[in-house]
Amino acid sequence: MFNQNLFDKKRNDYQHEIEATYKLTKTFSPYIAVKNESVSSKTDQRQTEFDVGFTLKI
């Protein structure tokens, strides 16, 4: 089930993104996010982005 070719020379473009947020206080929430997307629809190259930050509601 998990061992399959995701890039099989077809024009399938997909992207995965996940974000985790923790509400520390009423106005402050730190988060971490990971995103994996294709570089080109013609190759199997991928790129992963990591994002860390916080949300401050005033």
Residue, then its C-alpha position, 0 to 999 in steps of 0.5 A: m500500500f505504501n510502496q507505490n510510484l507517485f510519479d509515473k510519467k503522468r501529469n499528476d501534481y500533488q502537494h502535502e502540507i501540515e501545520a501544528t499550532y499550540k494556543l499558549t495564551k489567549t493572544f499568542s500561538p506558536y506554530i510549525a508547518v511542513k510543506n512538500e510540493s513538486v518542483s516541476s510537473k515534468t519531473d519527479q523532483r520535490q522540494t520541502e519547506f519548513d516554517v516556524g513562527f507565531t501568531l499574535k492577536i492584539 
